[in-house]
């Protein structure tokens, strides 16, 4: 599949995104709205399985792709009530100064019985600053989602302590790869075995020592109740 691409130092992080998408893709049909779509890495897969894909992003996105709908999710979303059969959003909620607005409109544009698929970071470095505002616990996520009208909320950790540690070390040491091109090649060659071995070992250690509160992030699956009016 055409998925989010990975480099040696962050293969495990990208694998978490792709594994979540693979788990939920079979549950998506009809109209799928991708909030904060970025480079739209899963667009072709969803269209290929018969979905209508609608990518939404704001005009200052750093990812370069042209979304189907341009909107600032802090301000709301000009799509009709009950427009979508599913809403997905990967690594977006932390970049919103008003995340409750996005969740409220995600619920509004879903048809009753429609599905929300959400991924957020927890133990993760500041990125795309200054548009990086929050980190979410599973308790905070459940509270926010229930407040905005979602039900059947299922929240899962994305890896455990060892995955979080391995990725923190990798992202930190990746900053050392700088300078003239020959130096960058040499540094990358020296660090790649460290990056790869840690990412191979971390999931094995997490299975031996699971802890839902020591994690890179969380994935969410939730439903708009059938009785909801929008």
PyMOL commands that set and color helices and strands:
alter all, ss='L'
color gray80, all
select helices_A, chain A and resi 11-27+43-48+93-95+99-109+138-147+161-174+181-208
alter helices_A, ss='H'
color red, helices_A
select strands_A, chain A and resi 31-35+52-57+69-70+84-90+110-121+150-157+217-224
alter strands_A, ss='S'
color yellow, strands_A
deselect
rebuild
show_as cartoon
